[in-house]
Amino acid sequence: MFSREFSRERKTPLAEWWWTVDRPLLAAFFALMGAGVIMSFAASPAVASRLGLSEWHFIVRHIFFLLPATIVMVMGSFLTPRMARQAALLVLAFGLVALAGTLLVGYEAKGSQRWIAVGGFSFQPIEFVKPAFAVIAAWLISEKMRLQDVPGHSMTIMLLVIIVGILLLQPDIGQTALVVFTWAGLLFISGISWWLIFMLGGLAMAAITGAYFFFPHVTRRFDAFFNPETGDNYQVEKALQSLLEGGWFGLGPGEGVANRSLPDAHADFVFSAAAGEFGILFCLVLVSLIAFIVVRSLLLAQQQSNLFARLAVSALAIQFGVQSAINLAVNLNLIPPKGMTLPFVSYGGTSMIAVAFGMGLLIGLTRRKPQETIPSGLPISRLTVRQEAL
């Protein structure tokens, strides 16, 4: 009976969704979620015990947040481009208000005032702002490319300045970098001048330099990174130790030694904890899965004739990839710690649901529409594309 709902002959919304969604991409997301659960079982008990909690505390909460995240992602994949824009606009409006609220009623954690507590739950507004900004920025830029009199770039820059300004006041340099990378990637894909790209790169370097001199929290992290003997590198050292002790095949679930004393083994450093228990090969598979999601999303983006869909999917894929890259780079001690989660893998309800929202929109925007598909090709600024009124 249930299988009939997925039959191609039946014109139900569920059947239409099943036969138009990109199933390899959907499977990759669910595989990443499954890997996150497995890694939670391995890394979370030691952290919970150290905090005097039940060994199942973080595991249960991880699975608890995974359920609404799955629902949000699937529901998002049902949205049309018009509905996706509307949903992103609502989330962005709510997120900006909440983000500004962190400066007034937020509480500080790990050197930044980025959290808001509501009814026993706490969340980071920026997690919801990121995917919503990517979609709305894509919409504004696509409108500018379609209708030259629309101030799309100016409005996008205004949004960026508001978001970055609030983030720097918290301060949260990691999320600032991610938002700017998303915006810059969107501009690059839309076909801006290389001179402007170099100028943006120079401004980014100037911003990082300024953050080092004006924010003590950032100064400490950079000093600890470049001068390990003078800084507090306990967490990074334990993460590297966990990476090395596992070898190719790992020590086995629950057998890791270094991650037992790794404070954020279940969150920001879950990749290192997984390497200790499951080995480097498992981590390579995980990285390959993330790379598959990013590359396939970008390829699917180039098949969309709807200009907004092309840009939005590209922006969301870039954001997903850059966030993953930042987390992995921190685990490998290539950059200073940023407090960035690994999407769908690290513990964190806010991050998981927010990423699910963005990826749900991505899946929905890449659903097959035979009448709208075109051959791949860049730059899209030189391609005449019919803008669908959806």
C-alpha atoms as one frame of an Amber mdcrd trajectory, in Angstrom:
protein
   0.000   0.000   0.000   2.752   2.427   1.012   4.883   1.542  -2.023   1.990
   2.517  -4.313   2.380   6.115  -3.145   5.802   6.141  -4.838   4.514   4.678
  -8.101   5.366   6.728 -11.188   1.804   6.275 -12.461   0.301   7.943  -9.403
   0.297  11.738  -9.575   0.545  12.254  -5.823   2.947  14.886  -4.402   4.986
  12.098  -2.787   5.324  10.179  -6.054   6.229  13.326  -7.972   8.847  14.182
  -5.347  10.373  10.694  -5.404  10.742  10.615  -9.197  12.148  14.143  -9.512
  14.491  14.395  -6.516  18.184  13.626  -7.024  18.354  10.352  -5.120  22.174
   9.971  -5.047  22.416  13.391  -3.395  19.611  12.552  -0.972  21.301   9.240
  -0.118  24.595  11.041   0.503  22.957  13.368   3.026  21.371  10.469   4.888
  24.691   8.595   4.829  26.377  11.642   6.373  23.691  11.769   9.060  24.257
   8.072   9.754  27.996   8.642  10.056  27.260  11.404  12.549  25.243   9.012
  14.720  28.016   6.397  14.621  30.623   8.993  15.571  28.388  10.284  18.358
  28.268   6.793  19.867  32.066   6.709  19.763  32.975  10.202  20.958  30.131
  11.408  23.204  30.170   8.997  26.198  33.623  10.112  27.393  32.647  13.793
  27.204  29.363  13.172  29.051  31.095  11.201  31.819  33.663  13.957  32.263
  30.806  16.444  32.758  29.037  14.196  35.261  26.208  13.327  32.848  24.820
  10.028  31.651  26.968   8.433  28.957  23.894   8.484  26.711  23.215  12.210
  27.221  24.748  13.593  24.021  23.865  10.512  21.965  20.171  10.790  22.810
  20.149  14.533  22.152  21.996  14.060  18.863  19.364  11.590  17.646  16.591
  13.768  19.088  17.702  16.745  16.968  18.305  14.511  13.959  14.582  13.722
  13.709  13.335  17.329  13.256  16.361  18.022  11.032  15.307  15.190   8.721
  11.730  16.494   8.639  12.934  20.039   7.873  15.187  18.809   5.061  12.485
  16.686   3.440   9.875  19.445   3.754  12.312  21.951   2.270  12.872  19.673
  -0.708   9.158  19.941  -1.596   9.323  23.735  -2.044   9.183  25.433  -5.437
  11.696  28.229  -6.203   9.118  30.867  -5.237   8.322  29.093  -1.961  12.046
  28.635  -1.277  12.579  32.391  -1.609   9.667  33.112   0.703  10.875  30.619
   3.322  14.418  31.996   3.163  13.134  35.567   3.513  11.132  34.677   6.640
  14.059  32.806   8.185  16.447  35.652   7.353  14.153  38.251   8.933  13.778
  36.170  12.099  17.480  35.343  12.126  18.625  38.960  11.811  16.404  40.051
  14.700  17.683  37.179  16.847  21.273  37.834  15.753  21.007  41.459  16.861
  19.417  40.187  20.068  22.591  38.298  20.973  24.260  41.644  21.666  21.526
  42.529  24.182  20.266  39.301  25.761  22.739  36.718  24.499  25.145  34.900
  26.768  28.860  34.363  26.296  30.436  30.992  25.524  34.067  30.370  24.554
  34.851  34.056  24.252  31.892  35.098  22.074  28.382  36.346  22.864  26.646
  34.299  20.181  23.957  32.269  21.993  20.354  33.016  22.995  18.455  30.911
  25.535  14.701  30.392  25.056  12.566  28.066  27.169  15.399  25.846  28.295
  16.907  25.612  24.802  19.782  27.682  23.461  20.548  28.402  19.833  22.900
  30.379  17.596  20.928  32.720  15.302  23.776  32.910  12.786  23.257  29.227
  11.939  19.860  30.075  10.438  21.028  33.364   8.930  23.740  31.646   6.838
  21.591  29.492   4.508  18.856  32.121   4.330  21.395  34.782   3.345  22.820
  32.494   0.644  19.381  32.046  -0.938  18.282  35.686  -0.680  21.630  36.945
  -1.982  21.294  34.556  -4.933  17.800  35.900  -5.611  18.911  39.552  -5.490
  21.886  38.936  -7.774  19.782  36.913 -10.220  17.270  39.772 -10.374  20.117
  42.221 -11.025  21.369  40.016 -13.883  17.858  39.744 -15.310  16.773  43.374
 -14.812  19.622  45.872 -14.786  17.637  48.515 -12.884  17.269  46.254  -9.816
  19.868  47.237  -7.144  20.610  43.588  -6.373  24.321  43.932  -5.634  23.799
  46.979  -3.417  21.099  45.242  -1.383  23.280  42.137  -1.017  26.206  44.219
   0.213  23.918  45.995   2.682  22.776  42.644   4.097  26.365  41.440   4.264
  27.500  44.544   6.150  24.681  44.140   8.702  25.467  40.460   9.302  29.237
  40.904   9.431  28.927  43.960  11.666  26.924  42.047  14.275  29.239  39.028
  14.061  32.314  41.177  14.655  30.690  42.700  17.737  30.092  39.244  19.264
  32.906  38.545  18.053  32.687  35.463  15.810  35.442  35.512  13.204  34.813
  31.975  11.963  31.191  32.589  11.002  32.154  35.976   9.564  34.639  34.277
   7.257  32.040  31.700   6.194  29.403  34.326   5.340  31.941  36.377   3.371
  33.190  33.273   1.539  29.610  32.416   0.582  29.000  35.911  -0.767  32.344
  36.016  -2.610  31.711  32.599  -4.156  28.304  33.760  -5.318  29.821  36.831
  -6.953  32.491  34.702  -8.637  29.922  32.298 -10.086  27.791  35.200 -11.328
  30.755  36.377 -13.410  32.279  39.432 -11.702  35.641  40.923 -12.680  38.861
  39.269 -11.454  40.048  42.688 -10.262  37.094  42.862  -7.910  37.903  39.363
  -6.645  41.492  40.394  -5.840  40.223  43.535  -4.139  37.851  41.481  -1.985
  40.717  39.166  -1.087  42.765  42.158   0.034  39.899  43.462   2.146  39.521
  40.023   3.742  43.206  39.963   4.706  42.881  43.471   6.136  39.837  42.391
   8.164  41.684  39.365   9.580  44.642  41.566  10.513  42.335  44.063  12.197
  40.582  41.290  14.114  43.944  40.116  15.441  44.782  43.546  16.857  41.347
  44.564  18.141  39.814  41.347  19.530  41.714  39.692  22.436  39.804  36.448
  21.852  41.142  36.269  18.281  44.623  37.362  19.367  44.885  34.474  21.853
  43.863  31.901  19.252  46.296  33.159  16.623  49.147  33.428  19.143  48.492
  29.883  20.336  48.434  28.668  16.729  51.679  30.327  15.601  53.499  29.897
  18.937  52.314  26.571  20.396  54.805  26.683  23.272  53.379  29.978  24.557
  49.645  29.369  24.100  46.910  27.102  25.359  46.884  24.374  22.714  45.585
  21.571  24.892  42.540  20.815  22.753  44.432  20.997  19.452  47.228  18.785
  20.784  44.745  16.161  21.968  42.980  16.300  18.599  46.241  15.651  16.741
  47.123  12.878  19.178  43.761  11.238  18.501  44.331  11.524  14.743  47.721
   9.830  15.002  46.939   7.073  17.493  44.193   5.520  15.372  46.370   4.661
  12.389  44.680   3.431   9.224  42.039   1.232  10.852  41.498   2.784  14.301
  41.589   1.373  17.804  37.935   0.362  17.783  34.742   1.945  19.185  35.306
   3.258  22.692  39.018   2.406  22.639  40.412   5.827  21.760  42.695   7.241
  24.445  43.260  10.862  23.435  39.591  11.701  22.841  38.736  10.740  26.417
  40.370  14.000  27.466  39.342  15.999  24.382  36.778  18.585  25.622  34.882
  18.953  22.326  35.320  15.398  21.024  31.585  15.231  20.290  31.360  18.630
  18.588  34.070  20.665  16.867  36.680  17.882  17.108  34.487  14.886  16.300
  36.582  14.234  13.172  39.715  13.745  15.297  37.823  11.523  17.726  36.563
   9.413  14.826  40.098   9.035  13.454  41.258   7.637  16.778  38.494   5.050
  17.005  37.709   4.198  13.360  40.960   5.098  11.629  42.133   7.307   8.809
  40.379   5.192   6.168  36.991   5.909   7.769  37.818   9.620   7.808  38.821
   9.521   4.139  35.454   7.967   3.308  33.758  10.739   5.303  35.702  13.447
   3.463  34.885  11.774   0.130  31.197  11.805   1.038  31.314  15.529   1.795
  33.214  16.182  -1.444  30.633  14.158  -3.385  27.810  16.289  -1.963  29.546
  19.549  -2.879  30.638  18.507  -6.381  27.316  16.895  -7.298  25.416  19.939
  -6.036  27.551  22.271  -8.153  27.075  20.064 -11.216  23.320  19.958 -10.650
  23.315  23.735 -10.260  24.748  24.136 -13.740  21.905  22.075 -15.200  19.225
  24.490 -13.985  17.757  26.945 -16.491  16.253  29.004 -13.686  18.942  31.597
 -12.929  17.899  31.950  -9.294  18.095  28.168  -8.790  21.560  28.022 -10.361
  22.921  30.711  -8.076  21.138  29.572  -4.905  22.224  25.934  -5.234  25.789
  27.040  -5.967  25.844  29.347  -2.929  24.440  26.670  -0.601  26.931  24.097
  -1.904  29.836  26.507  -1.426  28.671  27.293   2.097  28.376  23.589   2.967
  31.821  22.863   1.519  33.609  25.816   3.128  32.092  25.086   6.553  33.246
  21.466   6.284  36.700  22.561   5.108  37.099  24.976   8.032  36.179  22.277
  10.555  38.550  19.746   8.976  41.372  22.307   8.784  40.988  23.062  12.502
  41.097  19.333  13.323  44.308  19.008  11.298  45.777  22.108  12.997  46.028
  23.948   9.681  44.167  27.006  11.007  43.315  28.302  14.512  40.143  26.904
  16.188  36.959  28.564  14.897  34.107  26.874  16.776  32.724  25.568  13.460
  30.724  22.333  13.377  31.025  19.575  10.778  27.594  19.571   9.038  25.283
  16.706  10.104  28.163  15.078  12.002  29.061  17.292  14.970  26.775  17.512
  17.986  24.626  20.644  17.940  20.885  20.957  17.464  20.918  24.501  16.056
  23.550  23.685  13.468  21.916  20.419  12.445  18.441  21.881  11.886  19.804
  24.997  10.152  21.989  22.940   7.800  18.975  20.705   7.113  16.969  23.795
   6.152  19.605  24.904   3.673  20.159  21.453   2.211  16.408  20.903   1.935
  16.165  24.022  -0.216  19.138  22.797  -2.251  17.488  19.425  -2.901  14.206
  21.114  -3.814  15.848  23.527  -6.240  17.687  20.687  -8.002  14.643  18.474
  -8.530  14.396  17.401 -12.167  12.291  19.660 -14.370  12.747  18.373 -17.955
  11.397  21.535 -19.505  13.924  23.645 -17.598  17.196  21.716 -17.937  20.003
  22.995 -20.143  23.581  21.939 -20.925  26.177  22.892 -18.335  28.315  25.946
 -18.957  30.026  28.928 -17.316  29.967  31.839 -16.838  26.242  32.064 -16.387
  26.349  35.846 -16.755  26.832  35.260 -20.497  23.997  32.807 -20.820  20.487
  33.887 -21.701  18.272  32.159 -19.188  14.524  32.193 -18.935  13.551  33.271
 -15.409  10.619  31.151 -14.292   7.763  32.929 -12.538   7.429  30.294  -9.840
